[in-house]
Structures are given as structure tokens and as C-alpha cells.
Amino acid sequence: MSEGWMYLKATVCAAAVMAALAASPAAAQDCEVKIGAAGPMAGAAAAWGLAEKAGTEFQAALVNEEGGLQVGDKKCKVSVFTFDSQ
């Protein structure tokens, strides 16, 4: 596995852990888990940031297709928000 894919996998896993830790406030509101992904979306390193964005959005779509992320006794929708770090 290339270093880039290992970085992407680690980033997606870290985002999932952060979402799980932040799920209690999200469940109290509209049952939406928000995941942020920050990386270079433009410039020479854009491939890294765009791959991170695509991987995070792909995983969120898979979870949402299965009914959402289980938080307590609810299934919550996962939303991804991306930010350009450049």
C-alpha cells in the first residue's frame, strides 16, 4: 500500500473516531454527525487533499446508505464538510 493511501486511510479512521466522540451533541440536536476534512484542495499538493475529501465523502455515503451511523438507539446521518488548508 502506498504512503498516500495509508495517510488517507488514517485520516478517514481519525475522522470516524472524532465523529463517534462528538456524536452525543449531534444526537441531542438533529441526529446528524458532522465530519470535517481539511487539506490542500488547490495547488501542487491538491491531489492529497482531494483524495482525502473523496475518501471521506465516499465513506459517509456508504454509512448513510446503510441508514446512518448508530449513536445510542438512533441512526444519524453523516455529513462531510471540507476546508482548503491552502
Phi and psi in degrees as a GROMACS rama.xvg file:
@    title "Ramachandran Plot"
@    xaxis  label "Phi"
@    yaxis  label "Psi"
@TYPE xy
-72.7461  160.875  SER-2
-61.3419  -36.3593  GLU-3
-63.0326  -44.3955  GLY-4
-69.7525  -33.9857  TRP-5
-64.8418  -40.3376  MET-6
-63.478  -44.7066  TYR-7
-62.6073  -44.9211  LEU-8
-62.2336  -43.9415  LYS-9
-64.0124  -38.8497  ALA-10
-65.9318  -44.1136  THR-11
-64.5969  -41.5379  VAL-12
-63.1462  -42.5383  CYS-13
-63.7742  -39.723  ALA-14
-64.1183  -39.3217  ALA-15
-65.1691  -40.4081  ALA-16
-65.1538  -42.4008  VAL-17
-63.5163  -37.8081  MET-18
-65.4067  -40.4733  ALA-19
-65.2849  -38.7982  ALA-20
-69.982  -31.8042  LEU-21
-92.0765  5.10205  ALA-22
-68.3126  -30.127  ALA-23
-59.8888  -50.2718  SER-24
-63.2021  -35.9302  PRO-25
-66.4318  -39.0253  ALA-26
-67.5032  -31.5645  ALA-27
-71.116  -22.2785  ALA-28
-94.2553  -107.67  GLN-29
-104.2  14.3914  ASP-30
57.3025  55.0053  CYS-31
-128.813  127.871  GLU-32
-100.247  122.197  VAL-33
-103.183  130.415  LYS-34
-118.776  130.333  ILE-35
-102.322  140.189  GLY-36
-129.367  116.898  ALA-37
-114.595  131.968  ALA-38
-171.94  174.006  GLY-39
-71.7597  115.839  PRO-40
-103.111  -3.1978  MET-41
-144.59  161.38  ALA-42
90.2096  -165.196  GLY-43
-65.5396  -30.2042  ALA-44
-99.0522  14.1512  ALA-45
-58.6999  -31.7501  ALA-46
-58.1688  -36.7804  ALA-47
-67.8427  -48.8336  TRP-48
-66.9015  -40.0111  GLY-49
-68.3231  -35.1769  LEU-50
-66.1875  -40.8902  ALA-51
-62.372  -44.655  GLU-52
-61.1321  -48.319  LYS-53
-63.227  -42.1206  ALA-54
-64.7335  -41.201  GLY-55
-67.4695  -43.8799  THR-56
-66.4188  -36.6259  GLU-57
-63.099  -46.8003  PHE-58
-64.2735  -39.958  GLN-59
-62.6554  -40.477  ALA-60
-64.3966  -39.9147  ALA-61
-62.862  -44.9331  LEU-62
-64.1589  -43.8546  VAL-63
-65.5878  -34.303  ASN-64
-64.1736  -30.5454  GLU-65
-85.9639  6.32828  GLU-66
106.83  -5.979  GLY-67
113.879  -179.926  GLY-68
-88.8626  128.163  LEU-69
-71.7961  118.317  GLN-70
-128.579  104.458  VAL-71
63.9665  -122.474  GLY-72
-102.437  12.7396  ASP-73
-117.576  157.448  LYS-74
-108.116  119.638  LYS-75
-107.48  141.18  CYS-76
-69.5072  141.858  LYS-77
-103.859  126.361  VAL-78
-117.206  141.966  SER-79
-113.941  131.857  VAL-80
-121.038  124.278  PHE-81
-109.741  149.184  THR-82
-134.408  137.587  PHE-83
-83.0348  121.191  ASP-84
-84.9455  -0.861182  SER-85
